[in-house]
């Protein structure tokens, strides 16, 4: 499987996670629009989405906007459009944004502490994001930075405390969503 396929699968999972009440059909139709190269950014918060007569579109293109924290689409001005708060034109735009994000390079390091009582304390002043995943045996910490960095940290594992250095390295963002 290539990077594009893996990142697209991660983007689809993320779209479904963000919109759990949307049907699989909505996800598939949004994906179909996205894969047909039907989404083009034309402004900071504006996209052009190709219409598809096979998907019951009556127009050759639709404008999707993100204004005041809400997406709107031209299809919503039709007689039946108001009932579709998140149409598949909007779904395709959101999927394109998620997929673009998944393809970005981030800098990460992973540390697994195999003890029940543990803690990781970052000492560096670098902008660091830490995600914690618990397991039966211990905890995995995923450390993310904006650039490659060497970070000082304190690790407490049961009664032992020690200072460590953590090096973040480049990785595609989608890899964080597949582990």
OpenMM code with the backbone's topology and positions (N, CA, C; nanometers):
from openmm import Vec3, app, unit

residues = "UNK UNK UNK UNK UNK UNK UNK UNK UNK UNK UNK UNK UNK UNK UNK UNK UNK UNK UNK UNK UNK UNK UNK UNK UNK UNK UNK UNK UNK UNK UNK UNK UNK UNK UNK UNK UNK UNK UNK UNK UNK UNK UNK UNK UNK UNK UNK UNK UNK UNK UNK UNK UNK UNK UNK UNK UNK UNK UNK UNK UNK UNK UNK UNK UNK UNK UNK UNK UNK UNK UNK UNK UNK UNK UNK UNK UNK UNK UNK UNK UNK UNK UNK UNK UNK UNK UNK UNK UNK UNK UNK UNK UNK UNK UNK UNK UNK UNK UNK UNK UNK UNK UNK UNK UNK UNK UNK UNK UNK UNK UNK UNK UNK UNK UNK UNK UNK UNK UNK UNK UNK UNK UNK UNK UNK UNK UNK UNK UNK UNK UNK UNK UNK UNK UNK UNK UNK UNK UNK UNK UNK UNK UNK UNK UNK UNK UNK UNK UNK UNK UNK UNK UNK UNK UNK UNK UNK UNK UNK UNK UNK UNK UNK UNK UNK UNK UNK UNK UNK UNK UNK UNK UNK UNK UNK UNK UNK UNK UNK".split()
positions = [
    Vec3(0.0852, -0.1173, 0.0000),
    Vec3(0.0000, 0.0000, 0.0000),
    Vec3(0.0902, 0.1242, 0.0000),
    Vec3(0.0562, 0.2233, -0.0834),
    Vec3(0.1404, 0.3424, -0.0889),
    Vec3(0.0966, 0.4483, 0.0114),
    Vec3(0.1800, 0.5523, 0.0231),
    Vec3(0.1542, 0.6589, 0.1212),
    Vec3(0.0203, 0.7253, 0.0960),
    Vec3(-0.0129, 0.7499, -0.0315),
    Vec3(-0.1392, 0.8165, -0.0638),
    Vec3(-0.2571, 0.7338, -0.0127),
    Vec3(-0.2550, 0.6021, -0.0398),
    Vec3(-0.3646, 0.5141, 0.0046),
    Vec3(-0.3763, 0.5123, 0.1572),
    Vec3(-0.2636, 0.5008, 0.2264),
    Vec3(-0.2656, 0.4959, 0.3722),
    Vec3(-0.3170, 0.6264, 0.4307),
    Vec3(-0.2715, 0.7382, 0.3756),
    Vec3(-0.3144, 0.8680, 0.4277),
    Vec3(-0.4617, 0.8925, 0.3961),
    Vec3(-0.5083, 0.8466, 0.2803),
    Vec3(-0.6495, 0.8628, 0.2451),
    Vec3(-0.7378, 0.7786, 0.3377),
    Vec3(-0.6954, 0.6562, 0.3674),
    Vec3(-0.7720, 0.5721, 0.4605),
    Vec3(-0.7789, 0.6379, 0.5988),
    Vec3(-0.6669, 0.6953, 0.6430),
    Vec3(-0.6655, 0.7644, 0.7726),
    Vec3(-0.7589, 0.8850, 0.7681),
    Vec3(-0.7614, 0.9567, 0.6559),
    Vec3(-0.8497, 1.0736, 0.6412),
    Vec3(-0.9964, 1.0320, 0.6435),
    Vec3(-1.0297, 0.9221, 0.5802),
    Vec3(-1.1681, 0.8723, 0.5792),
    Vec3(-1.2103, 0.8324, 0.7209),
    Vec3(-1.1217, 0.7626, 0.7929),
    Vec3(-1.1522, 0.7262, 0.9320),
    Vec3(-1.1740, 0.8513, 1.0179),
    Vec3(-1.0916, 0.9533, 0.9954),
    Vec3(-1.1041, 1.0774, 1.0720),
    Vec3(-1.2345, 1.1491, 1.0380),
    Vec3(-1.2742, 1.1490, 0.9105),
    Vec3(-1.4024, 1.2101, 0.8711),
    Vec3(-1.5177, 1.1388, 0.9414),
    Vec3(-1.5145, 1.0064, 0.9431),
    Vec3(-1.6191, 0.9283, 1.0103),
    Vec3(-1.6184, 0.9537, 1.1610),
    Vec3(-1.4994, 0.9704, 1.2193),
    Vec3(-1.4902, 0.9985, 1.3628),
    Vec3(-1.5486, 1.1358, 1.3964),
    Vec3(-1.5207, 1.2346, 1.3118),
    Vec3(-1.5698, 1.3706, 1.3375),
    Vec3(-1.7208, 1.3832, 1.3165),
    Vec3(-1.7750, 1.3008, 1.2287),
    Vec3(-1.9184, 1.3075, 1.1966),
    Vec3(-1.9827, 1.1705, 1.2158),
    Vec3(-1.9921, 1.1233, 1.3410),
    Vec3(-2.0401, 0.9869, 1.3670),
    Vec3(-2.1865, 0.9642, 1.3289),
    Vec3(-2.2639, 1.0695, 1.3171),
    Vec3(-2.4059, 1.0526, 1.2821),
    Vec3(-2.4294, 1.0490, 1.1321),
    Vec3(-2.3236, 1.0716, 1.0540),
    Vec3(-2.3390, 1.0662, 0.9086),
    Vec3(-2.3290, 0.9202, 0.8640),
    Vec3(-2.4051, 0.8876, 0.7626),
    Vec3(-2.4122, 0.7487, 0.7150),
    Vec3(-2.2881, 0.7107, 0.6342),
    Vec3(-2.2712, 0.5803, 0.6159),
    Vec3(-2.1627, 0.5321, 0.5301),
    Vec3(-2.1832, 0.5801, 0.3878),
    Vec3(-2.3088, 0.5922, 0.3470),
    Vec3(-2.3391, 0.6427, 0.2136),
    Vec3(-2.2882, 0.7865, 0.1981),
    Vec3(-2.3074, 0.8695, 0.3008),
    Vec3(-2.2595, 1.0079, 0.2967),
    Vec3(-2.1065, 1.0102, 0.2843),
    Vec3(-2.0396, 0.9229, 0.3593),
    Vec3(-1.8930, 0.9134, 0.3529),
    Vec3(-1.8505, 0.8718, 0.2120),
    Vec3(-1.9152, 0.7671, 0.1568),
    Vec3(-1.8798, 0.7183, 0.0235),
    Vec3(-1.9019, 0.8249, -0.0834),
    Vec3(-2.0145, 0.8954, -0.0766),
    Vec3(-2.0451, 0.9981, -0.1765),
    Vec3(-1.9491, 1.1169, -0.1639),
    Vec3(-1.9138, 1.1540, -0.0421),
    Vec3(-1.8150, 1.2607, -0.0214),
    Vec3(-1.6799, 1.2180, -0.0788),
    Vec3(-1.6423, 1.0922, -0.0537),
    Vec3(-1.5171, 1.0383, -0.1065),
    Vec3(-1.5190, 1.0366, -0.2591),
    Vec3(-1.6286, 0.9942, -0.3164),
    Vec3(-1.6407, 0.9898, -0.4630),
    Vec3(-1.6192, 1.1292, -0.5231),
    Vec3(-1.6790, 1.2290, -0.4631),
    Vec3(-1.6610, 1.3668, -0.5120),
    Vec3(-1.5141, 1.4087, -0.4998),
    Vec3(-1.4530, 1.3770, -0.3866),
    Vec3(-1.3135, 1.4139, -0.3650),
    Vec3(-1.2215, 1.3439, -0.4651),
    Vec3(-1.2414, 1.2130, -0.4857),
    Vec3(-1.1537, 1.1364, -0.5743),
    Vec3(-1.1681, 1.1740, -0.7212),
    Vec3(-1.2794, 1.2337, -0.7575),
    Vec3(-1.2980, 1.2737, -0.8979),
    Vec3(-1.2336, 1.4096, -0.9255),
    Vec3(-1.1418, 1.4496, -0.8374),
    Vec3(-1.0769, 1.5814, -0.8481),
    Vec3(-1.1807, 1.6917, -0.8525),
    Vec3(-1.2867, 1.6714, -0.7761),
    Vec3(-1.3980, 1.7632, -0.7790),
    Vec3(-1.3886, 1.8776, -0.6806),
    Vec3(-1.2803, 1.8879, -0.6024),
    Vec3(-1.2687, 1.9945, -0.5017),
    Vec3(-1.1495, 2.0838, -0.5374),
    Vec3(-1.1765, 2.2133, -0.5478),
    Vec3(-1.0706, 2.3086, -0.5772),
    Vec3(-1.0864, 2.4303, -0.4861),
    Vec3(-0.9808, 2.4634, -0.4135),
    Vec3(-0.9831, 2.5822, -0.3273),
    Vec3(-0.9749, 2.7056, -0.4176),
    Vec3(-1.0681, 2.7994, -0.3975),
    Vec3(-1.0659, 2.9223, -0.4767),
    Vec3(-1.0501, 3.0469, -0.3898),
    Vec3(-1.0426, 3.0277, -0.2605),
    Vec3(-1.0236, 3.1372, -0.1664),
    Vec3(-0.9850, 3.0801, -0.0320),
    Vec3(-0.9588, 3.1687, 0.0647),
    Vec3(-0.9156, 3.1210, 0.1961),
    Vec3(-1.0166, 3.0260, 0.2589),
    Vec3(-1.1444, 3.0572, 0.2491),
    Vec3(-1.2507, 2.9735, 0.3066),
    Vec3(-1.3580, 2.9421, 0.2028),
    Vec3(-1.3160, 2.9250, 0.0780),
    Vec3(-1.4100, 2.9007, -0.0305),
    Vec3(-1.3556, 2.7938, -0.1246),
    Vec3(-1.4431, 2.7005, -0.1635),
    Vec3(-1.4052, 2.5926, -0.2527),
    Vec3(-1.5089, 2.5780, -0.3638),
    Vec3(-1.4627, 2.5302, -0.4784),
    Vec3(-1.5489, 2.4968, -0.5904),
    Vec3(-1.5555, 2.3444, -0.5964),
    Vec3(-1.6762, 2.2896, -0.5969),
    Vec3(-1.6943, 2.1441, -0.6036),
    Vec3(-1.7696, 2.1137, -0.7324),
    Vec3(-1.7119, 2.0256, -0.8159),
    Vec3(-1.7765, 1.9890, -0.9422),
    Vec3(-1.9078, 1.9183, -0.9156),
    Vec3(-2.0084, 1.9548, -0.9950),
    Vec3(-2.1350, 1.8828, -0.9903),
    Vec3(-2.1229, 1.7535, -1.0688),
    Vec3(-2.2028, 1.6552, -1.0348),
    Vec3(-2.2019, 1.5261, -1.1042),
    Vec3(-2.3456, 1.4824, -1.1260),
    Vec3(-2.3915, 1.4842, -1.2511),
    Vec3(-2.5296, 1.4440, -1.2789),
    Vec3(-2.5617, 1.3025, -1.2302),
    Vec3(-2.4615, 1.2140, -1.2253),
    Vec3(-2.4822, 1.0771, -1.1769),
    Vec3(-2.5128, 1.0738, -1.0272),
    Vec3(-2.4821, 1.1849, -0.9593),
    Vec3(-2.5099, 1.1942, -0.8156),
    Vec3(-2.6255, 1.2907, -0.7911),
    Vec3(-2.7083, 1.3082, -0.8921),
    Vec3(-2.8295, 1.3913, -0.8865),
    Vec3(-2.8017, 1.5405, -0.8709),
    Vec3(-2.6850, 1.5855, -0.9141),
    Vec3(-2.6565, 1.7291, -0.9105),
    Vec3(-2.7232, 1.7972, -1.0297),
    Vec3(-2.7830, 1.9104, -1.0035),
    Vec3(-2.8490, 1.9844, -1.1117),
    Vec3(-2.7604, 2.0961, -1.1658),
    Vec3(-2.6523, 2.1286, -1.0954),
    Vec3(-2.5614, 2.2344, -1.1398),
    Vec3(-2.4250, 2.1750, -1.1756),
    Vec3(-2.3508, 2.2403, -1.2652),
    Vec3(-2.2182, 2.1896, -1.3026),
    Vec3(-2.1136, 2.2094, -1.1920),
    Vec3(-2.1413, 2.3028, -1.1007),
    Vec3(-2.0482, 2.3268, -0.9904),
    Vec3(-2.1218, 2.3896, -0.8731),
    Vec3(-2.0630, 2.3725, -0.7562),
    Vec3(-2.1207, 2.4256, -0.6329),
    Vec3(-2.0110, 2.4994, -0.5570),
    Vec3(-2.0494, 2.6058, -0.4909),
    Vec3(-1.9553, 2.6819, -0.4086),
    Vec3(-1.9815, 2.6442, -0.2623),
    Vec3(-1.8749, 2.6022, -0.1937),
    Vec3(-1.8811, 2.5719, -0.0511),
    Vec3(-1.8006, 2.6798, 0.0201),
    Vec3(-1.8600, 2.7344, 0.1248),
    Vec3(-1.7944, 2.8396, 0.2037),
    Vec3(-1.7912, 2.7980, 0.3508),
    Vec3(-1.6893, 2.8485, 0.4197),
    Vec3(-1.6801, 2.8299, 0.5644),
    Vec3(-1.6841, 2.9695, 0.6248),
    Vec3(-1.7990, 3.0026, 0.6857),
    Vec3(-1.8209, 3.1369, 0.7397),
    Vec3(-1.8768, 3.1250, 0.8817),
    Vec3(-1.8193, 3.2015, 0.9722),
    Vec3(-1.8650, 3.2023, 1.1122),
    Vec3(-1.8738, 3.0618, 1.1724),
    Vec3(-1.7751, 2.9788, 1.1413),
    Vec3(-1.7692, 2.8456, 1.1993),
    Vec3(-1.8641, 2.7437, 1.1390),
    Vec3(-1.9282, 2.7773, 1.0249),
    Vec3(-2.0228, 2.6845, 0.9611),
    Vec3(-1.9945, 2.6744, 0.8115),
    Vec3(-2.0132, 2.5533, 0.7598),
    Vec3(-2.0041, 2.5330, 0.6158),
    Vec3(-2.1402, 2.5592, 0.5528),
    Vec3(-2.1385, 2.6209, 0.4342),
    Vec3(-2.2611, 2.6370, 0.3555),
    Vec3(-2.2291, 2.5960, 0.2126),
    Vec3(-2.3324, 2.5553, 0.1409),
    Vec3(-2.3159, 2.5121, 0.0024),
    Vec3(-2.4303, 2.5679, -0.0811),
    Vec3(-2.4013, 2.5931, -0.2083),
    Vec3(-2.5044, 2.6417, -0.3006),
    Vec3(-2.6244, 2.5478, -0.3085),
    Vec3(-2.6023, 2.4187, -0.2889),
    Vec3(-2.7132, 2.3238, -0.3012),
    Vec3(-2.8170, 2.3448, -0.1920),
    Vec3(-2.7790, 2.4138, -0.0856),
    Vec3(-2.8707, 2.4348, 0.0259),
    Vec3(-2.9751, 2.5425, -0.0031),
    Vec3(-2.9633, 2.6125, -0.1150),
    Vec3(-3.0635, 2.7140, -0.1486),
    Vec3(-3.1759, 2.6565, -0.2355),
    Vec3(-3.1668, 2.5278, -0.2693),
    Vec3(-3.2752, 2.4651, -0.3453),
    Vec3(-3.3939, 2.4393, -0.2534),
    Vec3(-3.5042, 2.3952, -0.3103),
    Vec3(-3.6255, 2.3708, -0.2308),
    Vec3(-3.6014, 2.2685, -0.1203),
    Vec3(-3.5234, 2.1670, -0.1479),
    Vec3(-3.5029, 2.0607, -0.0485),
    Vec3(-3.3684, 2.0743, 0.0240),
    Vec3(-3.2856, 2.1692, -0.0155),
    Vec3(-3.1500, 2.1809, 0.0370),
    Vec3(-3.1404, 2.2125, 0.1849),
    Vec3(-3.2335, 2.2849, 0.2396),
    Vec3(-3.2254, 2.3226, 0.3804),
    Vec3(-3.2223, 2.2016, 0.4729),
    Vec3(-3.2786, 2.0898, 0.4286),
    Vec3(-3.2785, 1.9711, 0.5134),
    Vec3(-3.1404, 1.9061, 0.5157),
    Vec3(-3.0535, 1.9405, 0.4202),
    Vec3(-2.9187, 1.8838, 0.4133),
    Vec3(-2.8202, 1.9813, 0.4752),
    Vec3(-2.7993, 1.9724, 0.6042),
    Vec3(-2.7073, 2.0662, 0.6684),
    Vec3(-2.5633, 2.0395, 0.6263),
    Vec3(-2.5253, 1.9137, 0.6158),
    Vec3(-2.3925, 1.8774, 0.5677),
    Vec3(-2.4091, 1.7894, 0.4443),
    Vec3(-2.4141, 1.8537, 0.3293),
    Vec3(-2.4282, 1.7796, 0.2039),
    Vec3(-2.2946, 1.7126, 0.1696),
    Vec3(-2.2927, 1.6305, 0.0672),
    Vec3(-2.1683, 1.5625, 0.0297),
    Vec3(-2.0712, 1.6564, -0.0418),
    Vec3(-2.1193, 1.7712, -0.0903),
    Vec3(-2.0258, 1.8715, -0.1437),
    Vec3(-1.9382, 1.9219, -0.0278),
    Vec3(-2.0030, 1.9513, 0.0836),
    Vec3(-1.9313, 1.9945, 0.2040),
    Vec3(-1.8447, 1.8794, 0.2562),
    Vec3(-1.8977, 1.7579, 0.2554),
    Vec3(-1.8210, 1.6407, 0.2992),
    Vec3(-1.6931, 1.6244, 0.2188),
    Vec3(-1.6989, 1.6476, 0.0870),
    Vec3(-1.5810, 1.6363, 0.0007),
    Vec3(-1.4776, 1.7427, 0.0366),
    Vec3(-1.5241, 1.8634, 0.0667),
    Vec3(-1.4332, 1.9717, 0.1063),
    Vec3(-1.3650, 1.9365, 0.2388),
    Vec3(-1.4428, 1.8906, 0.3354),
    Vec3(-1.3859, 1.8544, 0.4657),
    Vec3(-1.2854, 1.7411, 0.4494),
    Vec3(-1.3206, 1.6406, 0.3684),
    Vec3(-1.2298, 1.5291, 0.3437),
    Vec3(-1.1002, 1.5789, 0.2785),
    Vec3(-1.1106, 1.6721, 0.1848),
    Vec3(-0.9898, 1.7250, 0.1200),
    Vec3(-0.9002, 1.7954, 0.2218),
    Vec3(-0.9607, 1.8682, 0.3151),
    Vec3(-0.8821, 1.9374, 0.4186),
    Vec3(-0.8152, 1.8367, 0.5126),
    Vec3(-0.8907, 1.7353, 0.5538),
    Vec3(-0.8338, 1.6330, 0.6423),
    Vec3(-0.7199, 1.5601, 0.5716),
    Vec3(-0.7408, 1.5243, 0.4443),
    Vec3(-0.6381, 1.4507, 0.3709),
    Vec3(-0.5124, 1.5359, 0.3536),
    Vec3(-0.5308, 1.6627, 0.3260),
    Vec3(-0.4162, 1.7543, 0.3145),
    Vec3(-0.3385, 1.7571, 0.4461),
    Vec3(-0.4095, 1.7621, 0.5564),
    Vec3(-0.3463, 1.7623, 0.6891),
    Vec3(-0.2718, 1.6306, 0.7135),
    Vec3(-0.3317, 1.5186, 0.6725),
    Vec3(-0.2706, 1.3870, 0.6934),
    Vec3(-0.1392, 1.3722, 0.6155),
    Vec3(-0.1256, 1.4443, 0.5046),
    Vec3(-0.0051, 1.4329, 0.4208),
    Vec3(0.1101, 1.5196, 0.4722),
    Vec3(0.0839, 1.6085, 0.5686),
    Vec3(0.1894, 1.6958, 0.6201),
    Vec3(0.2903, 1.6162, 0.7023),
    Vec3(0.4114, 1.6687, 0.7071),
    Vec3(0.5153, 1.6084, 0.7898),
    Vec3(0.5086, 1.6688, 0.9287),
    Vec3(0.5119, 1.5832, 1.0283),
    Vec3(0.5196, 1.6263, 1.1679),
    Vec3(0.6442, 1.5615, 1.2270),
    Vec3(0.6803, 1.6044, 1.3451),
    Vec3(0.7995, 1.5515, 1.4107),
    Vec3(0.7555, 1.4836, 1.5395),
    Vec3(0.7858, 1.3547, 1.5501),
    Vec3(0.7353, 1.2763, 1.6623),
    Vec3(0.8421, 1.1855, 1.7228),
    Vec3(0.8155, 1.1487, 1.8454),
    Vec3(0.8924, 1.0460, 1.9152),
    Vec3(0.7926, 0.9680, 1.9992),
    Vec3(0.8212, 0.8437, 2.0229),
    Vec3(0.7336, 0.7590, 2.1035),
    Vec3(0.8151, 0.6997, 2.2179),
    Vec3(0.7586, 0.7045, 2.3372),
    Vec3(0.8218, 0.6454, 2.4547),
    Vec3(0.7187, 0.5556, 2.5224),
    Vec3(0.7584, 0.4331, 2.5518),
    Vec3(0.6703, 0.3409, 2.6237),
    Vec3(0.7305, 0.3137, 2.7607),
    Vec3(0.6496, 0.3383, 2.8623),
    Vec3(0.6921, 0.3115, 3.0002),
    Vec3(0.6141, 0.1905, 3.0501),
    Vec3(0.6867, 0.0818, 3.0763),
    Vec3(0.6233, -0.0434, 3.1185),
    Vec3(0.6138, -0.0526, 3.2697),
    Vec3(0.5384, 0.0385, 3.3264),
    Vec3(0.5113, 0.0361, 3.4700),
    Vec3(0.3740, 0.0978, 3.4916),
    Vec3(0.3074, 0.0539, 3.5945),
    Vec3(0.1700, 0.0996, 3.6205),
    Vec3(0.1646, 0.2477, 3.6578),
    Vec3(0.2533, 0.2899, 3.7464),
    Vec3(0.2525, 0.4261, 3.7977),
    Vec3(0.3625, 0.5045, 3.7270),
    Vec3(0.3262, 0.5869, 3.6274),
    Vec3(0.4288, 0.6581, 3.5519),
    Vec3(0.3833, 0.7990, 3.5161),
    Vec3(0.4813, 0.8810, 3.4826),
    Vec3(0.4529, 1.0183, 3.4434),
    Vec3(0.5681, 1.0687, 3.3572),
    Vec3(0.5342, 1.1514, 3.2578),
    Vec3(0.6336, 1.2155, 3.1731),
    Vec3(0.6164, 1.3657, 3.1902),
    Vec3(0.7256, 1.4335, 3.2250),
    Vec3(0.7230, 1.5784, 3.2435),
    Vec3(0.8242, 1.6403, 3.1483),
    Vec3(0.7754, 1.7226, 3.0539),
    Vec3(0.8623, 1.7883, 2.9566),
    Vec3(0.9283, 1.9085, 3.0230),
    Vec3(1.0621, 1.9165, 3.0148),
    Vec3(1.1365, 2.0267, 3.0754),
    Vec3(1.1740, 2.1347, 2.9735),
    Vec3(1.1844, 2.0969, 2.8473),
    Vec3(1.2249, 2.1919, 2.7427),
    Vec3(1.1189, 2.2974, 2.7202),
    Vec3(1.1628, 2.4118, 2.6711),
    Vec3(1.0700, 2.5204, 2.6414),
    Vec3(1.0145, 2.5105, 2.4993),
    Vec3(1.0527, 2.4083, 2.4252),
    Vec3(1.0020, 2.3842, 2.2908),
    Vec3(0.8515, 2.3601, 2.2959),
    Vec3(0.7812, 2.4076, 2.1937),
    Vec3(0.6369, 2.3841, 2.1850),
    Vec3(0.6149, 2.2344, 2.1596),
    Vec3(0.5604, 2.1635, 2.2576),
    Vec3(0.5466, 2.0179, 2.2526),
    Vec3(0.4013, 1.9791, 2.2788),
    Vec3(0.3537, 1.8820, 2.2013),
    Vec3(0.2205, 1.8254, 2.2221),
    Vec3(0.2419, 1.6802, 2.2649),
    Vec3(0.1817, 1.6393, 2.3749),
    Vec3(0.1995, 1.5027, 2.4257),
    Vec3(0.0646, 1.4321, 2.4277),
    Vec3(0.0622, 1.3123, 2.3682),
    Vec3(-0.0576, 1.2278, 2.3708),
    Vec3(-0.0222, 1.1025, 2.4493),
    Vec3(-0.1152, 1.0587, 2.5310),
    Vec3(-0.0914, 0.9476, 2.6230),
    Vec3(-0.1884, 0.8345, 2.5901),
    Vec3(-0.1339, 0.7125, 2.5733),
    Vec3(-0.2173, 0.5940, 2.5499),
    Vec3(-0.1848, 0.4909, 2.6568),
    Vec3(-0.2855, 0.4533, 2.7334),
    Vec3(-0.2655, 0.3539, 2.8375),
    Vec3(-0.2811, 0.2127, 2.7848),
    Vec3(-0.2001, 0.1213, 2.8377),
    Vec3(-0.2117, -0.0214, 2.8068),
    Vec3(-0.2169, -0.0964, 2.9389),
    Vec3(-0.2334, -0.2282, 2.9319),
    Vec3(-0.2361, -0.3084, 3.0548),
    Vec3(-0.1041, -0.3009, 3.1304),
    Vec3(0.0064, -0.2959, 3.0564),
    Vec3(0.1383, -0.2993, 3.1190),
    Vec3(0.1925, -0.1614, 3.1541),
    Vec3(0.1459, -0.0584, 3.0876),
    Vec3(0.2029, 0.0734, 3.1119),
    Vec3(0.1397, 0.1792, 3.0234),
    Vec3(0.2245, 0.2712, 2.9765),
    Vec3(0.1751, 0.3848, 2.9002),
    Vec3(0.2695, 0.4152, 2.7851),
    Vec3(0.2105, 0.4512, 2.6702),
    Vec3(0.2888, 0.4998, 2.5576),
    Vec3(0.2618, 0.6486, 2.5436),
    Vec3(0.3690, 0.7259, 2.5358),
    Vec3(0.3602, 0.8699, 2.5154),
    Vec3(0.4046, 0.9014, 2.3729),
    Vec3(0.3232, 0.9770, 2.3022),
    Vec3(0.3586, 1.0230, 2.1681),
    Vec3(0.3860, 1.1721, 2.1802),
    Vec3(0.5077, 1.2103, 2.1483),
    Vec3(0.5508, 1.3491, 2.1617),
    Vec3(0.5594, 1.4081, 2.0218),
    Vec3(0.4920, 1.5216, 2.0008),
    Vec3(0.4877, 1.5851, 1.8688),
    Vec3(0.5378, 1.7288, 1.8806),
    Vec3(0.6247, 1.7683, 1.7862),
    Vec3(0.6756, 1.9050, 1.7807),
    Vec3(0.6585, 1.9599, 1.6390),
    Vec3(0.6789, 2.0902, 1.6236),
    Vec3(0.6656, 2.1536, 1.4917),
    Vec3(0.7898, 2.1364, 1.4054),
    Vec3(0.9070, 2.1118, 1.4685),
    Vec3(1.0306, 2.0879, 1.3948),
    Vec3(1.1063, 1.9784, 1.4681),
    Vec3(1.2098, 1.9307, 1.4013),
    Vec3(1.2919, 1.8295, 1.4663),
    Vec3(1.3518, 1.8926, 1.5922),
    Vec3(1.3485, 1.8205, 1.7035),
    Vec3(1.3927, 1.8794, 1.8294),
    Vec3(1.4498, 1.7726, 1.9217),
    Vec3(1.5376, 1.8189, 2.0100),
    Vec3(1.5889, 1.7356, 2.1176),
    Vec3(1.5292, 1.7934, 2.2457),
    Vec3(1.4485, 1.7143, 2.3141),
    Vec3(1.3696, 1.7616, 2.4275),
    Vec3(1.4179, 1.6943, 2.5553),
    Vec3(1.4344, 1.7741, 2.6585),
    Vec3(1.4674, 1.7186, 2.7909),
    Vec3(1.3372, 1.6918, 2.8645),
    Vec3(1.3352, 1.5794, 2.9365),
    Vec3(1.2143, 1.5421, 3.0102),
    Vec3(1.2525, 1.4630, 3.1347),
    Vec3(1.1594, 1.4630, 3.2305),
    Vec3(1.1713, 1.3768, 3.3469),
    Vec3(1.0729, 1.2620, 3.3300),
    Vec3(1.1196, 1.1418, 3.3608),
    Vec3(1.0341, 1.0238, 3.3537),
    Vec3(1.0258, 0.9634, 3.4922),
    Vec3(0.9040, 0.9455, 3.5393),
    Vec3(0.8821, 0.8773, 3.6670),
    Vec3(0.8191, 0.7430, 3.6353),
    Vec3(0.8849, 0.6376, 3.6819),
    Vec3(0.8350, 0.5020, 3.6594),
    Vec3(0.8383, 0.4310, 3.7952),
    Vec3(0.7177, 0.4068, 3.8499),
    Vec3(0.7039, 0.3579, 3.9865),
    Vec3(0.7763, 0.4547, 4.0809),
    Vec3(0.8804, 0.4115, 4.1499),
    Vec3(0.9500, 0.4997, 4.2445),
    Vec3(1.0773, 0.5609, 4.1870),
    Vec3(1.1086, 0.5312, 4.0612),
    Vec3(1.2324, 0.5785, 4.0001),
    Vec3(1.2055, 0.7020, 3.9135),
    Vec3(1.2909, 0.8048, 3.9282),
    Vec3(1.2801, 0.9256, 3.8464),
    Vec3(1.4138, 0.9476, 3.7768),
    Vec3(1.4091, 0.9732, 3.6453),
    Vec3(1.5336, 1.0024, 3.5743),
    Vec3(1.5084, 1.1049, 3.4644),
    Vec3(1.6155, 1.1767, 3.4296),
    Vec3(1.6090, 1.2756, 3.3226),
    Vec3(1.6507, 1.2076, 3.1930),
    Vec3(1.5749, 1.2347, 3.0866),
    Vec3(1.6057, 1.1746, 2.9571),
    Vec3(1.6023, 1.2823, 2.8491),
    Vec3(1.6579, 1.2483, 2.7323),
    Vec3(1.6472, 1.3329, 2.6141),
    Vec3(1.5657, 1.2570, 2.5103),
    Vec3(1.4728, 1.3273, 2.4495),
    Vec3(1.3847, 1.2681, 2.3486),
    Vec3(1.4074, 1.3430, 2.2179),
    Vec3(1.4346, 1.2702, 2.1112),
    Vec3(1.4538, 1.3341, 1.9809),
    Vec3(1.3320, 1.3073, 1.8930),
    Vec3(1.2688, 1.4154, 1.8466),
    Vec3(1.1577, 1.3981, 1.7539),
    Vec3(1.2142, 1.3928, 1.6121),
    Vec3(1.1540, 1.3073, 1.5309),
    Vec3(1.1997, 1.2871, 1.3922),
    Vec3(1.0816, 1.3011, 1.2978),
    Vec3(1.1089, 1.3316, 1.1702),
    Vec3(0.9991, 1.3523, 1.0749),
    Vec3(0.9182, 1.2252, 1.0501),
    Vec3(0.7872, 1.2458, 1.0363),
    Vec3(0.6946, 1.1362, 1.0076),
    Vec3(0.5707, 1.1952, 0.9413),
    Vec3(0.5085, 1.1227, 0.8488),
    Vec3(0.3815, 1.1727, 0.7950),
    Vec3(0.2746, 1.1747, 0.9065),
    Vec3(0.1950, 1.2784, 0.9102),
    Vec3(0.0931, 1.2959, 1.0139),
    Vec3(-0.0016, 1.1758, 1.0219),
    Vec3(-0.0362, 1.1179, 0.9078),
    Vec3(-0.1336, 1.0082, 0.9086),
    Vec3(-0.0835, 0.8889, 0.9891),
    Vec3(0.0490, 0.8726, 1.0023),
    Vec3(0.1020, 0.7600, 1.0800),
    Vec3(0.0573, 0.7678, 1.2261),
    Vec3(0.0325, 0.8896, 1.2767),
    Vec3(-0.0174, 0.9039, 1.4138),
    Vec3(-0.1583, 0.8495, 1.4253),
    Vec3(-0.2319, 0.8463, 1.3155),
    Vec3(-0.3708, 0.8015, 1.3154),
    Vec3(-0.3850, 0.6542, 1.2788),
    Vec3(-0.2747, 0.5887, 1.2458),
    Vec3(-0.2831, 0.4477, 1.2086),
    Vec3(-0.2221, 0.3576, 1.3148),
    Vec3(-0.1624, 0.4181, 1.4168),
    Vec3(-0.1011, 0.3330, 1.5201),
    Vec3(-0.1923, 0.3156, 1.6374),
] * unit.nanometer
topology = app.Topology()
chain = topology.addChain("A")
for resn in residues:
    res = topology.addResidue(resn, chain)
    for name in ("N", "CA", "C"):
        topology.addAtom(name, app.Element.getBySymbol(name[0]), res)
